């Protein structure tokens, strides 16, 4: 009788332990997925000589967005973050928030087309005082117009936030104040009532201008000028229905904790997204069943993140005698692979070398691949000194067609 009871109790304890472990496992999985990376941009240029801590080239921005697209990051707007905290949608596996401050014309001219082509989304916090209607401009402006903002908002991939109406230190031409009192920080001796009138009035004006001129019904986002926080500002944001705000210090945001005062990473020419978010993955030895113009071939590969990656020189050797042959060079000084499509391939003796049978921990490339003189940030890994790509990525770069036959589990190459 006692033994039977002991067995029942033991079984119950095991069941409870399993449930507890399962719950803890789910909690741990959720916790590892609770961070959000927020990127901070300002201005873009086509002139590399004009880059600085606030300005990067349009090409660098394109490479950043290509990296996010290639590695499966999901872009979120402030409205998405609010919906997530309200349990109307869930935080994706690789969340990213792309933000711009100030409202430069380059956000429309250079960034917007890249967002469209890569499937990314961005939030632009504007200094509303600086935004004009195109019809009222006497000369070209380096700031956005309301018409450009309306077009971006209507696309569904851009959300407009406030960077104040005119509290971005206009008295210092937008630069940091010599006395250290920047943006919405309270003035010496300023009462809370006076602060509410001055800063609250500015915020209200910015919200009114955005909702009246952008086609956007609400303003959910505020970016603190200079990242200068003041706790009196939080009350005003709450009253105005602004549910998301960011600062400028680096770090991962935690939406499950708060959507306010979130940190951001400033992206510069020295700090690329590919290095900031470099991917670390397990690489499993595999074989990629391939058909080239109807001829079956098996390529050694690594299975990384659910995809087969093959050595670029193995593929070049495979297509060497086809109309789609391509050349491969390694630029040691720039640390990048350079491809030239529809060109004869010159073997260097490293092709089809036996692969290690061990599982590897690998990191994604931080430098772009150059194809016919143009840089591209595609998914690629370095394994034991060799560069591995997805076949479809190589096909897109070098001009051969890649399809998938599900029945035979074979990659079909037409070259």
QUIRABEL-V285464 format. One record per residue. N is the residue number from 1. NEAR is the number of other C-alpha atoms within 12 Angstrom. Layout:
n=N near=NEAR
n=N near=NEAR
//
This chain:
n=1 near=7
n=2 near=8
n=3 near=9
n=4 near=10
n=5 near=11
n=6 near=12
n=7 near=13
n=8 near=14
n=9 near=14
n=10 near=14
n=11 near=14
n=12 near=14
n=13 near=15
n=14 near=14
n=15 near=14
n=16 near=14
n=17 near=15
n=18 near=14
n=19 near=14
n=20 near=15
n=21 near=16
n=22 near=14
n=23 near=14
n=24 near=14
n=25 near=15
n=26 near=14
n=27 near=14
n=28 near=14
n=29 near=15
n=30 near=18
n=31 near=18
n=32 near=19
n=33 near=23
n=34 near=27
n=35 near=29
n=36 near=37
n=37 near=36
n=38 near=44
n=39 near=43
n=40 near=42
n=41 near=43
n=42 near=43
n=43 near=38
n=44 near=39
n=45 near=30
n=46 near=20
n=47 near=15
n=48 near=16
n=49 near=12
n=50 near=16
n=51 near=22
n=52 near=21
n=53 near=18
n=54 near=25
n=55 near=33
n=56 near=35
n=57 near=32
n=58 near=32
n=59 near=28
n=60 near=36
n=61 near=43
n=62 near=36
n=63 near=36
n=64 near=45
n=65 near=41
n=66 near=31
n=67 near=38
n=68 near=38
n=69 near=30
n=70 near=30
n=71 near=34
n=72 near=24
n=73 near=30
n=74 near=29
n=75 near=35
n=76 near=36
n=77 near=39
n=78 near=41
n=79 near=34
n=80 near=34
n=81 near=39
n=82 near=28
n=83 near=21
n=84 near=23
n=85 near=22
n=86 near=16
n=87 near=12
n=88 near=12
n=89 near=14
n=90 near=22
n=91 near=32
n=92 near=24
n=93 near=21
n=94 near=25
n=95 near=35
n=96 near=43
n=97 near=43
n=98 near=43
n=99 near=48
n=100 near=49
n=101 near=44
n=102 near=41
n=103 near=43
n=104 near=35
n=105 near=33
n=106 near=33
n=107 near=42
n=108 near=36
n=109 near=26
n=110 near=26
n=111 near=43
n=112 near=38
n=113 near=26
n=114 near=29
n=115 near=33
n=116 near=23
n=117 near=17
n=118 near=29
n=119 near=27
n=120 near=36
n=121 near=40
n=122 near=45
n=123 near=50
n=124 near=49
n=125 near=45
n=126 near=45
n=127 near=40
n=128 near=40
n=129 near=29
n=130 near=31
n=131 near=36
n=132 near=30
n=133 near=24
n=134 near=20
n=135 near=13
n=136 near=13
n=137 near=17
n=138 near=9
n=139 near=11
n=140 near=14
n=141 near=19
n=142 near=22
n=143 near=33
n=144 near=39
n=145 near=34
n=146 near=34
n=147 near=25
n=148 near=30
n=149 near=43
n=150 near=28
n=151 near=24
n=152 near=32
n=153 near=31
n=154 near=18
n=155 near=22
n=156 near=25
n=157 near=35
n=158 near=40
n=159 near=42
n=160 near=53
n=161 near=48
n=162 near=49
n=163 near=48
n=164 near=45
n=165 near=37
n=166 near=34
n=167 near=40
n=168 near=37
n=169 near=27
n=170 near=19
n=171 near=15
n=172 near=17
n=173 near=11
n=174 near=19
n=175 near=19
n=176 near=20
n=177 near=22
n=178 near=11
n=179 near=13
n=180 near=19
n=181 near=24
n=182 near=29
n=183 near=37
n=184 near=39
n=185 near=32
n=186 near=27
n=187 near=21
n=188 near=13
n=189 near=10
n=190 near=16
n=191 near=14
n=192 near=21
n=193 near=15
n=194 near=16
n=195 near=25
n=196 near=26
n=197 near=19
n=198 near=27
n=199 near=34
n=200 near=31
n=201 near=24
n=202 near=30
n=203 near=44
n=204 near=30
n=205 near=26
n=206 near=36
n=207 near=37
n=208 near=25
n=209 near=33
n=210 near=41
n=211 near=25
n=212 near=19
n=213 near=26
n=214 near=35
n=215 near=25
n=216 near=27
n=217 near=21
n=218 near=28
n=219 near=42
n=220 near=37
n=221 near=44
n=222 near=48
n=223 near=51
n=224 near=43
n=225 near=39
n=226 near=32
n=227 near=31
n=228 near=30
n=229 near=28
n=230 near=25
n=231 near=19
n=232 near=26
n=233 near=35
n=234 near=29
n=235 near=20
n=236 near=28
n=237 near=37
n=238 near=22
n=239 near=16
n=240 near=26
n=241 near=23
n=242 near=33
n=243 near=35
n=244 near=39
n=245 near=42
n=246 near=49
n=247 near=34
n=248 near=30
n=249 near=22
n=250 near=22
n=251 near=21
n=252 near=30
n=253 near=32
n=254 near=29
n=255 near=37
n=256 near=24
n=257 near=17
n=258 near=22
n=259 near=37
n=260 near=32
n=261 near=35
n=262 near=38
n=263 near=33
n=264 near=34
n=265 near=33
n=266 near=34
n=267 near=39
n=268 near=29
n=269 near=28
n=270 near=19
n=271 near=27
n=272 near=33
n=273 near=39
n=274 near=37
n=275 near=25
n=276 near=27
n=277 near=30
n=278 near=24
n=279 near=29
n=280 near=23
n=281 near=24
n=282 near=22
n=283 near=33
n=284 near=26
n=285 near=25
n=286 near=25
n=287 near=24
n=288 near=29
n=289 near=26
n=290 near=32
n=291 near=28
n=292 near=32
n=293 near=22
n=294 near=13
n=295 near=17
n=296 near=18
n=297 near=21
n=298 near=22
n=299 near=35
n=300 near=30
n=301 near=37
n=302 near=38
n=303 near=28
n=304 near=32
n=305 near=24
n=306 near=15
n=307 near=29
n=308 near=32
n=309 near=39
n=310 near=43
n=311 near=37
n=312 near=44
n=313 near=36
n=314 near=38
n=315 near=46
n=316 near=40
n=317 near=28
n=318 near=36
n=319 near=39
n=320 near=25
n=321 near=20
n=322 near=23
n=323 near=22
n=324 near=32
n=325 near=33
n=326 near=36
n=327 near=34
n=328 near=37
n=329 near=28
n=330 near=22
n=331 near=15
n=332 near=10
n=333 near=9
n=334 near=15
n=335 near=18
n=336 near=27
n=337 near=38
n=338 near=31
n=339 near=35
n=340 near=28
n=341 near=31
n=342 near=25
n=343 near=23
n=344 near=22
n=345 near=29
n=346 near=22
n=347 near=22
n=348 near=16
n=349 near=11
n=350 near=19
n=351 near=25
n=352 near=22
n=353 near=17
n=354 near=18
n=355 near=26
n=356 near=17
n=357 near=14
n=358 near=16
n=359 near=19
n=360 near=22
n=361 near=21
n=362 near=27
n=363 near=27
n=364 near=35
n=365 near=36
n=366 near=31
n=367 near=34
n=368 near=35
n=369 near=38
n=370 near=28
n=371 near=30
n=372 near=21
n=373 near=16
n=374 near=19
n=375 near=26
n=376 near=36
n=377 near=40
n=378 near=39
n=379 near=39
n=380 near=44
n=381 near=44
n=382 near=32
n=383 near=33
n=384 near=20
n=385 near=16
n=386 near=30
n=387 near=38
n=388 near=38
n=389 near=38
n=390 near=33
n=391 near=43
n=392 near=31
n=393 near=29
n=394 near=44
n=395 near=31
n=396 near=21
n=397 near=34
n=398 near=35
n=399 near=27
n=400 near=28
n=401 near=24
n=402 near=26
n=403 near=22
n=404 near=20
n=405 near=14
n=406 near=10
n=407 near=8
n=408 near=13
n=409 near=17
n=410 near=25
n=411 near=34
n=412 near=29
n=413 near=31
n=414 near=25
n=415 near=29
//
